[in-house]
């Protein structure tokens, strides 16, 4: 059995559309593909021209999944690609340059597309800075919202333009668009300095400890996505968790809302939010700023 999804001139066939990929409640492969169809217009500007790492679950989220980086040979030739350097050679990634690609990937059991922080034409020059606030179990989301607001204030004082996204998992990403030029190491060093200053000011609440066992009841300030070939969940990407939560870009002032949760949006209501409010990150690239010389 197949189901056809039409996007403009493209017709994407979804095989086994009735396959259940999520439980609690049951959500099928077709419902996943329909999500990417509905949000494709607003999602595309955030993923276009970026190498993708694809998190696939052929048997659903109750079974082991895997990351797919090198494009499989059976993918159709209309799928855009980018060949980038890796240690000892190269790897060819999928690039989603149209909404049809996002739907096709869902049909291949790809639940979550993850994006590079650089674009394929200059993969060693990041154009995004990300601080990921990842709470330890038991920490209320109010503390995560407060940490994100504090990061935004520091970044704004330095001349950058912070944007917020609930990840659909546990935390919040604070993202600043950058003008390309500095290397990953330079951007990482800058973000690390911001994180170190935050931790120094609130060591009882924040940590830079990479090992979960060493974090205690604190929020991990993760800057390690800012490295060549590393990646972050794509805006509007679905997470491989019960209810199929969605990584949702939000307006900055929504961080003040005590009702906000990392899984506030799912495949059941994400498209409705987009239809009502549009893309909270619309035009994010036009707000790119040069990397400041020193963290403050």
Short mmCIF file of the C-alpha atoms (twelve columns), coordinates in Angstrom:
data_MODEL
# 
_entry.id   MODEL 
# 
loop_
_atom_site.group_PDB 
_atom_site.id 
_atom_site.type_symbol 
_atom_site.label_atom_id 
_atom_site.label_alt_id 
_atom_site.label_comp_id 
_atom_site.label_asym_id 
_atom_site.label_seq_id 
_atom_site.Cartn_x 
_atom_site.Cartn_y 
_atom_site.Cartn_z 
_atom_site.pdbx_PDB_model_num 
ATOM 1   C CA . UNK A 1   0.000  0.000  0.000  1 
ATOM 2   C CA . UNK A 2   1.250  3.497  -0.806 1 
ATOM 3   C CA . UNK A 3   -0.036 7.033  -0.327 1 
ATOM 4   C CA . UNK A 4   0.887  9.931  -2.603 1 
ATOM 5   C CA . UNK A 5   1.592  13.391 -1.231 1 
ATOM 6   C CA . UNK A 6   1.692  16.163 -3.828 1 
ATOM 7   C CA . UNK A 7   3.769  19.279 -3.231 1 
ATOM 8   C CA . UNK A 8   3.542  21.624 -6.180 1 
ATOM 9   C CA . UNK A 9   4.725  19.623 -9.182 1 
ATOM 10  C CA . UNK A 10  6.245  16.882 -7.023 1 
ATOM 11  C CA . UNK A 11  4.463  13.672 -6.125 1 
ATOM 12  C CA . UNK A 12  6.033  11.724 -3.254 1 
ATOM 13  C CA . UNK A 13  4.938  8.140  -2.697 1 
ATOM 14  C CA . UNK A 14  4.864  7.050  0.944  1 
ATOM 15  C CA . UNK A 15  5.122  3.284  1.232  1 
ATOM 16  C CA . UNK A 16  3.468  1.528  4.179  1 
ATOM 17  C CA . UNK A 17  1.779  4.770  5.275  1 
ATOM 18  C CA . UNK A 18  -0.048 2.888  8.029  1 
ATOM 19  C CA . UNK A 19  3.213  1.907  9.773  1 
ATOM 20  C CA . UNK A 20  3.132  3.085  13.387 1 
ATOM 21  C CA . UNK A 21  6.319  5.023  14.180 1 
ATOM 22  C CA . UNK A 22  5.211  6.479  17.532 1 
ATOM 23  C CA . UNK A 23  3.175  4.985  20.359 1 
ATOM 24  C CA . UNK A 24  1.386  6.705  23.238 1 
ATOM 25  C CA . UNK A 25  -0.491 7.713  21.109 1 
ATOM 26  C CA . UNK A 26  -0.036 5.846  17.838 1 
ATOM 27  C CA . UNK A 27  1.260  8.084  15.058 1 
ATOM 28  C CA . UNK A 28  1.865  6.694  11.595 1 
ATOM 29  C CA . UNK A 29  4.478  7.308  8.944  1 
ATOM 30  C CA . UNK A 30  1.841  9.098  6.866  1 
ATOM 31  C CA . UNK A 31  1.075  11.472 9.736  1 
ATOM 32  C CA . UNK A 32  4.800  12.201 10.075 1 
ATOM 33  C CA . UNK A 33  5.051  12.914 6.347  1 
ATOM 34  C CA . UNK A 34  1.969  15.152 6.493  1 
ATOM 35  C CA . UNK A 35  3.631  17.182 9.258  1 
ATOM 36  C CA . UNK A 36  6.632  17.899 7.035  1 
ATOM 37  C CA . UNK A 37  4.275  18.701 4.166  1 
ATOM 38  C CA . UNK A 38  2.416  21.251 6.300  1 
ATOM 39  C CA . UNK A 39  5.469  22.943 7.833  1 
ATOM 40  C CA . UNK A 40  7.723  22.631 4.785  1 
ATOM 41  C CA . UNK A 41  7.214  26.226 3.640  1 
ATOM 42  C CA . UNK A 42  8.474  27.728 6.918  1 
ATOM 43  C CA . UNK A 43  11.008 24.995 7.664  1 
ATOM 44  C CA . UNK A 44  12.796 25.182 4.333  1 
ATOM 45  C CA . UNK A 45  14.636 28.510 4.873  1 
ATOM 46  C CA . UNK A 46  16.222 27.033 8.012  1 
ATOM 47  C CA . UNK A 47  17.499 23.828 6.387  1 
ATOM 48  C CA . UNK A 48  18.136 24.815 2.774  1 
ATOM 49  C CA . UNK A 49  21.769 24.552 1.590  1 
ATOM 50  C CA . UNK A 50  22.861 22.821 4.811  1 
ATOM 51  C CA . UNK A 51  24.230 19.265 5.071  1 
ATOM 52  C CA . UNK A 52  21.823 17.079 7.013  1 
ATOM 53  C CA . UNK A 53  22.335 14.272 9.501  1 
ATOM 54  C CA . UNK A 54  19.229 12.117 9.407  1 
ATOM 55  C CA . UNK A 55  17.885 10.300 12.455 1 
ATOM 56  C CA . UNK A 56  15.921 7.302  11.179 1 
ATOM 57  C CA . UNK A 57  13.783 4.729  12.973 1 
ATOM 58  C CA . UNK A 58  12.715 2.048  10.474 1 
ATOM 59  C CA . UNK A 59  10.829 0.086  13.158 1 
ATOM 60  C CA . UNK A 60  9.525  3.079  15.082 1 
ATOM 61  C CA . UNK A 61  10.825 4.862  18.165 1 
ATOM 62  C CA . UNK A 62  10.340 1.834  20.424 1 
ATOM 63  C CA . UNK A 63  13.227 0.172  18.582 1 
ATOM 64  C CA . UNK A 64  16.810 1.308  17.985 1 
ATOM 65  C CA . UNK A 65  17.346 3.991  15.374 1 
ATOM 66  C CA . UNK A 66  20.477 5.316  13.727 1 
ATOM 67  C CA . UNK A 67  22.047 8.420  12.221 1 
ATOM 68  C CA . UNK A 68  22.366 8.481  8.463  1 
ATOM 69  C CA . UNK A 69  24.996 10.882 7.127  1 
ATOM 70  C CA . UNK A 70  26.092 9.455  3.780  1 
ATOM 71  C CA . UNK A 71  23.230 9.457  1.263  1 
ATOM 72  C CA . UNK A 72  22.031 5.903  0.474  1 
ATOM 73  C CA . UNK A 73  22.405 4.721  -3.125 1 
ATOM 74  C CA . UNK A 74  18.653 4.128  -3.493 1 
ATOM 75  C CA . UNK A 75  17.714 7.776  -2.917 1 
ATOM 76  C CA . UNK A 76  16.427 9.412  -6.143 1 
ATOM 77  C CA . UNK A 77  18.745 11.644 -8.131 1 
ATOM 78  C CA . UNK A 78  16.493 14.696 -7.675 1 
ATOM 79  C CA . UNK A 79  17.573 14.855 -4.010 1 
ATOM 80  C CA . UNK A 80  20.222 17.573 -3.620 1 
ATOM 81  C CA . UNK A 81  23.520 16.628 -1.996 1 
ATOM 82  C CA . UNK A 82  26.695 18.183 -0.613 1 
ATOM 83  C CA . UNK A 83  30.058 16.447 -0.502 1 
ATOM 84  C CA . UNK A 84  32.202 17.666 2.378  1 
ATOM 85  C CA . UNK A 85  35.549 16.709 3.840  1 
ATOM 86  C CA . UNK A 86  35.910 14.255 6.705  1 
ATOM 87  C CA . UNK A 87  38.920 12.634 8.284  1 
ATOM 88  C CA . UNK A 88  40.477 10.432 5.636  1 
ATOM 89  C CA . UNK A 89  38.138 11.356 2.790  1 
ATOM 90  C CA . UNK A 90  34.735 12.836 2.043  1 
ATOM 91  C CA . UNK A 91  31.074 12.181 2.802  1 
ATOM 92  C CA . UNK A 92  28.038 13.107 0.721  1 
ATOM 93  C CA . UNK A 93  25.108 14.422 2.748  1 
ATOM 94  C CA . UNK A 94  21.493 15.005 1.791  1 
ATOM 95  C CA . UNK A 95  20.565 18.675 1.402  1 
ATOM 96  C CA . UNK A 96  16.871 19.639 1.613  1 
ATOM 97  C CA . UNK A 97  16.533 22.317 -1.044 1 
ATOM 98  C CA . UNK A 98  12.778 21.793 -1.451 1 
ATOM 99  C CA . UNK A 99  9.854  20.728 0.706  1 
ATOM 100 C CA . UNK A 100 9.448  17.531 -1.308 1 
ATOM 101 C CA . UNK A 101 12.771 16.327 0.104  1 
ATOM 102 C CA . UNK A 102 11.498 16.702 3.670  1 
ATOM 103 C CA . UNK A 103 8.420  14.618 2.854  1 
ATOM 104 C CA . UNK A 104 10.509 12.025 1.023  1 
ATOM 105 C CA . UNK A 105 12.779 11.665 4.046  1 
ATOM 106 C CA . UNK A 106 9.768  11.021 6.290  1 
ATOM 107 C CA . UNK A 107 8.762  8.304  3.851  1 
ATOM 108 C CA . UNK A 108 12.200 6.771  4.462  1 
ATOM 109 C CA . UNK A 109 11.481 6.643  8.219  1 
ATOM 110 C CA . UNK A 110 13.593 9.727  8.943  1 
ATOM 111 C CA . UNK A 111 11.951 11.231 11.991 1 
ATOM 112 C CA . UNK A 112 14.419 14.024 12.796 1 
ATOM 113 C CA . UNK A 113 16.566 16.008 10.343 1 
ATOM 114 C CA . UNK A 114 19.564 17.626 12.025 1 
ATOM 115 C CA . UNK A 115 21.325 20.550 10.374 1 
ATOM 116 C CA . UNK A 116 24.915 21.697 10.238 1 
ATOM 117 C CA . UNK A 117 25.659 25.148 11.636 1 
ATOM 118 C CA . UNK A 118 27.288 26.042 8.325  1 
ATOM 119 C CA . UNK A 119 26.138 25.995 4.719  1 
ATOM 120 C CA . UNK A 120 27.413 23.558 2.132  1 
ATOM 121 C CA . UNK A 121 29.269 26.113 0.004  1 
ATOM 122 C CA . UNK A 122 31.520 27.079 2.945  1 
ATOM 123 C CA . UNK A 123 31.198 24.215 5.418  1 
ATOM 124 C CA . UNK A 124 34.097 25.364 7.627  1 
ATOM 125 C CA . UNK A 125 32.529 28.790 8.282  1 
ATOM 126 C CA . UNK A 126 29.542 28.678 10.669 1 
ATOM 127 C CA . UNK A 127 26.670 31.112 10.334 1 
ATOM 128 C CA . UNK A 128 24.907 30.066 13.529 1 
ATOM 129 C CA . UNK A 129 25.915 30.208 17.192 1 
ATOM 130 C CA . UNK A 130 23.962 27.874 19.487 1 
ATOM 131 C CA . UNK A 131 23.792 27.663 23.253 1 
ATOM 132 C CA . UNK A 132 21.847 24.553 24.257 1 
ATOM 133 C CA . UNK A 133 20.361 24.616 27.765 1 
ATOM 134 C CA . UNK A 134 19.894 20.974 28.782 1 
ATOM 135 C CA . UNK A 135 18.457 20.424 32.283 1 
ATOM 136 C CA . UNK A 136 19.222 17.487 34.537 1 
ATOM 137 C CA . UNK A 137 16.206 15.388 35.571 1 
ATOM 138 C CA . UNK A 138 14.009 17.073 38.136 1 
ATOM 139 C CA . UNK A 139 14.808 20.651 37.154 1 
ATOM 140 C CA . UNK A 140 11.719 22.704 36.375 1 
ATOM 141 C CA . UNK A 141 11.428 24.344 32.996 1 
ATOM 142 C CA . UNK A 142 11.140 27.786 34.607 1 
ATOM 143 C CA . UNK A 143 14.863 27.557 35.427 1 
ATOM 144 C CA . UNK A 144 15.660 26.675 31.824 1 
ATOM 145 C CA . UNK A 145 13.630 29.634 30.568 1 
ATOM 146 C CA . UNK A 146 15.497 31.929 32.974 1 
ATOM 147 C CA . UNK A 147 18.899 30.655 31.826 1 
ATOM 148 C CA . UNK A 148 17.932 31.190 28.185 1 
ATOM 149 C CA . UNK A 149 16.762 34.745 28.934 1 
ATOM 150 C CA . UNK A 150 20.046 35.494 30.693 1 
ATOM 151 C CA . UNK A 151 22.033 34.170 27.731 1 
ATOM 152 C CA . UNK A 152 19.957 36.303 25.399 1 
ATOM 153 C CA . UNK A 153 20.678 39.426 27.461 1 
ATOM 154 C CA . UNK A 154 24.420 38.791 27.350 1 
ATOM 155 C CA . UNK A 155 24.418 38.069 23.646 1 
ATOM 156 C CA . UNK A 156 22.276 41.121 22.931 1 
ATOM 157 C CA . UNK A 157 24.629 43.318 24.985 1 
ATOM 158 C CA . UNK A 158 27.473 42.039 22.791 1 
ATOM 159 C CA . UNK A 159 25.654 43.085 19.615 1 
ATOM 160 C CA . UNK A 160 24.206 39.756 18.524 1 
ATOM 161 C CA . UNK A 161 20.519 38.972 17.902 1 
ATOM 162 C CA . UNK A 162 19.348 35.953 19.933 1 
ATOM 163 C CA . UNK A 163 16.452 33.715 18.920 1 
ATOM 164 C CA . UNK A 164 14.857 30.967 21.009 1 
ATOM 165 C CA . UNK A 165 13.582 27.492 20.165 1 
ATOM 166 C CA . UNK A 166 12.086 24.864 22.439 1 
ATOM 167 C CA . UNK A 167 13.756 21.650 21.360 1 
ATOM 168 C CA . UNK A 168 10.862 19.242 21.756 1 
ATOM 169 C CA . UNK A 169 13.084 17.200 24.059 1 
ATOM 170 C CA . UNK A 170 14.197 18.761 27.366 1 
ATOM 171 C CA . UNK A 171 15.616 22.186 26.759 1 
ATOM 172 C CA . UNK A 172 15.966 25.404 24.829 1 
ATOM 173 C CA . UNK A 173 18.322 26.453 22.055 1 
ATOM 174 C CA . UNK A 174 19.398 30.090 21.987 1 
ATOM 175 C CA . UNK A 175 20.544 30.777 18.433 1 
ATOM 176 C CA . UNK A 176 22.296 33.811 16.962 1 
ATOM 177 C CA . UNK A 177 22.758 34.242 13.191 1 
ATOM 178 C CA . UNK A 178 26.323 35.166 12.259 1 
ATOM 179 C CA . UNK A 179 28.056 36.708 9.293  1 
ATOM 180 C CA . UNK A 180 30.305 34.080 7.825  1 
ATOM 181 C CA . UNK A 181 34.041 34.464 8.163  1 
ATOM 182 C CA . UNK A 182 35.339 33.214 11.531 1 
ATOM 183 C CA . UNK A 183 36.160 29.520 11.902 1 
ATOM 184 C CA . UNK A 184 34.291 27.012 14.026 1 
ATOM 185 C CA . UNK A 185 37.065 27.195 16.618 1 
ATOM 186 C CA . UNK A 186 36.677 30.980 16.904 1 
ATOM 187 C CA . UNK A 187 32.878 30.812 17.248 1 
ATOM 188 C CA . UNK A 188 33.150 27.925 19.705 1 
ATOM 189 C CA . UNK A 189 35.657 29.875 21.820 1 
ATOM 190 C CA . UNK A 190 33.355 32.881 21.897 1 
ATOM 191 C CA . UNK A 191 30.313 30.808 22.896 1 
ATOM 192 C CA . UNK A 192 32.378 28.949 25.488 1 
ATOM 193 C CA . UNK A 193 33.406 32.261 27.070 1 
ATOM 194 C CA . UNK A 194 29.753 33.303 27.315 1 
ATOM 195 C CA . UNK A 195 28.900 29.953 28.899 1 
ATOM 196 C CA . UNK A 196 31.827 30.134 31.335 1 
ATOM 197 C CA . UNK A 197 30.754 33.595 32.471 1 
ATOM 198 C CA . UNK A 198 27.202 32.386 33.056 1 
ATOM 199 C CA . UNK A 199 28.384 29.364 35.024 1 
ATOM 200 C CA . UNK A 200 30.748 31.506 37.103 1 
ATOM 201 C CA . UNK A 201 27.834 33.759 38.061 1 
ATOM 202 C CA . UNK A 202 25.443 30.881 38.893 1 
ATOM 203 C CA . UNK A 203 27.503 27.742 39.659 1 
ATOM 204 C CA . UNK A 204 24.694 26.259 41.738 1 
ATOM 205 C CA . UNK A 205 22.320 26.310 38.757 1 
ATOM 206 C CA . UNK A 206 24.507 25.960 35.642 1 
ATOM 207 C CA . UNK A 207 27.362 23.678 34.626 1 
ATOM 208 C CA . UNK A 208 29.793 22.954 31.810 1 
ATOM 209 C CA . UNK A 209 30.317 19.348 32.933 1 
ATOM 210 C CA . UNK A 210 30.003 17.109 29.886 1 
ATOM 211 C CA . UNK A 211 29.422 13.875 31.843 1 
ATOM 212 C CA . UNK A 212 25.847 13.605 33.060 1 
ATOM 213 C CA . UNK A 213 26.990 12.005 36.315 1 
ATOM 214 C CA . UNK A 214 28.998 15.134 37.141 1 
ATOM 215 C CA . UNK A 215 26.267 17.686 36.475 1 
ATOM 216 C CA . UNK A 216 24.182 17.220 39.590 1 
ATOM 217 C CA . UNK A 217 20.892 19.138 39.742 1 
ATOM 218 C CA . UNK A 218 22.041 21.764 37.260 1 
ATOM 219 C CA . UNK A 219 21.470 22.890 33.677 1 
ATOM 220 C CA . UNK A 220 24.190 21.939 31.227 1 
ATOM 221 C CA . UNK A 221 25.219 24.842 28.977 1 
ATOM 222 C CA . UNK A 222 26.247 22.996 25.818 1 
ATOM 223 C CA . UNK A 223 28.312 24.801 23.194 1 
ATOM 224 C CA . UNK A 224 29.791 21.672 21.637 1 
ATOM 225 C CA . UNK A 225 27.459 21.712 18.648 1 
ATOM 226 C CA . UNK A 226 29.623 24.574 17.393 1 
ATOM 227 C CA . UNK A 227 32.167 22.333 15.690 1 
ATOM 228 C CA . UNK A 228 32.788 21.176 12.139 1 
ATOM 229 C CA . UNK A 229 30.455 18.296 11.155 1 
ATOM 230 C CA . UNK A 230 28.413 18.610 14.345 1 
ATOM 231 C CA . UNK A 231 24.714 19.356 14.057 1 
ATOM 232 C CA . UNK A 232 21.550 20.437 15.847 1 
ATOM 233 C CA . UNK A 233 17.895 19.526 15.521 1 
ATOM 234 C CA . UNK A 234 16.311 21.408 12.632 1 
ATOM 235 C CA . UNK A 235 13.595 23.958 13.415 1 
ATOM 236 C CA . UNK A 236 10.206 22.231 13.038 1 
ATOM 237 C CA . UNK A 237 11.907 18.829 13.203 1 
ATOM 238 C CA . UNK A 238 10.034 16.030 14.988 1 
ATOM 239 C CA . UNK A 239 11.725 14.337 17.943 1 
ATOM 240 C CA . UNK A 240 11.769 10.576 18.424 1 
ATOM 241 C CA . UNK A 241 9.756  10.730 21.638 1 
ATOM 242 C CA . UNK A 242 6.187  9.862  22.688 1 
ATOM 243 C CA . UNK A 243 3.556  12.239 21.238 1 
ATOM 244 C CA . UNK A 244 6.001  13.227 18.441 1 
ATOM 245 C CA . UNK A 245 7.026  16.621 19.876 1 
ATOM 246 C CA . UNK A 246 8.342  19.278 17.503 1 
ATOM 247 C CA . UNK A 247 11.318 21.624 17.842 1 
ATOM 248 C CA . UNK A 248 9.515  24.948 17.679 1 
ATOM 249 C CA . UNK A 249 10.995 28.413 17.082 1 
ATOM 250 C CA . UNK A 250 9.315  30.880 19.413 1 
ATOM 251 C CA . UNK A 251 9.115  34.630 19.872 1 
ATOM 252 C CA . UNK A 252 11.609 35.821 22.479 1 
ATOM 253 C CA . UNK A 253 8.935  37.096 24.845 1 
ATOM 254 C CA . UNK A 254 7.368  33.626 24.952 1 
ATOM 255 C CA . UNK A 255 10.221 32.700 27.295 1 
ATOM 256 C CA . UNK A 256 8.267  34.690 29.909 1 
ATOM 257 C CA . UNK A 257 5.241  32.384 29.616 1 
ATOM 258 C CA . UNK A 258 5.077  29.960 32.570 1 
ATOM 259 C CA . UNK A 259 2.969  27.608 30.460 1 
ATOM 260 C CA . UNK A 260 5.794  27.078 27.953 1 
ATOM 261 C CA . UNK A 261 7.239  23.556 27.893 1 
ATOM 262 C CA . UNK A 262 9.856  21.956 25.614 1 
ATOM 263 C CA . UNK A 263 7.194  19.667 24.180 1 
ATOM 264 C CA . UNK A 264 4.406  22.235 23.899 1 
ATOM 265 C CA . UNK A 265 4.014  21.450 20.183 1 
ATOM 266 C CA . UNK A 266 3.629  18.106 18.479 1 
ATOM 267 C CA . UNK A 267 2.734  16.829 15.016 1 
ATOM 268 C CA . UNK A 268 -0.894 17.290 16.131 1 
ATOM 269 C CA . UNK A 269 -0.710 21.070 16.634 1 
ATOM 270 C CA . UNK A 270 2.564  22.451 15.206 1 
ATOM 271 C CA . UNK A 271 1.103  23.212 11.791 1 
ATOM 272 C CA . UNK A 272 -1.829 25.020 13.420 1 
ATOM 273 C CA . UNK A 273 0.568  27.309 15.276 1 
ATOM 274 C CA . UNK A 274 2.435  28.051 12.053 1 
ATOM 275 C CA . UNK A 275 -0.827 28.788 10.255 1 
ATOM 276 C CA . UNK A 276 -1.931 31.151 13.037 1 
ATOM 277 C CA . UNK A 277 1.352  32.889 13.872 1 
ATOM 278 C CA . UNK A 278 3.766  32.199 11.029 1 
ATOM 279 C CA . UNK A 279 7.459  31.521 11.498 1 
ATOM 280 C CA . UNK A 280 8.890  33.149 14.644 1 
ATOM 281 C CA . UNK A 281 12.335 33.026 12.990 1 
ATOM 282 C CA . UNK A 282 11.285 34.486 9.654  1 
ATOM 283 C CA . UNK A 283 14.162 36.444 8.148  1 
ATOM 284 C CA . UNK A 284 16.654 35.261 10.759 1 
ATOM 285 C CA . UNK A 285 19.499 35.404 8.241  1 
ATOM 286 C CA . UNK A 286 18.957 39.136 7.697  1 
ATOM 287 C CA . UNK A 287 19.791 39.681 11.378 1 
ATOM 288 C CA . UNK A 288 23.244 38.122 11.118 1 
ATOM 289 C CA . UNK A 289 25.972 40.042 12.895 1 
ATOM 290 C CA . UNK A 290 29.755 39.800 12.964 1 
ATOM 291 C CA . UNK A 291 31.203 37.677 15.741 1 
ATOM 292 C CA . UNK A 292 32.199 40.057 18.564 1 
ATOM 293 C CA . UNK A 293 35.875 40.313 19.387 1 
ATOM 294 C CA . UNK A 294 35.528 39.216 22.981 1 
ATOM 295 C CA . UNK A 295 32.812 37.811 25.220 1 
ATOM 296 C CA . UNK A 296 31.400 40.122 27.851 1 
# 
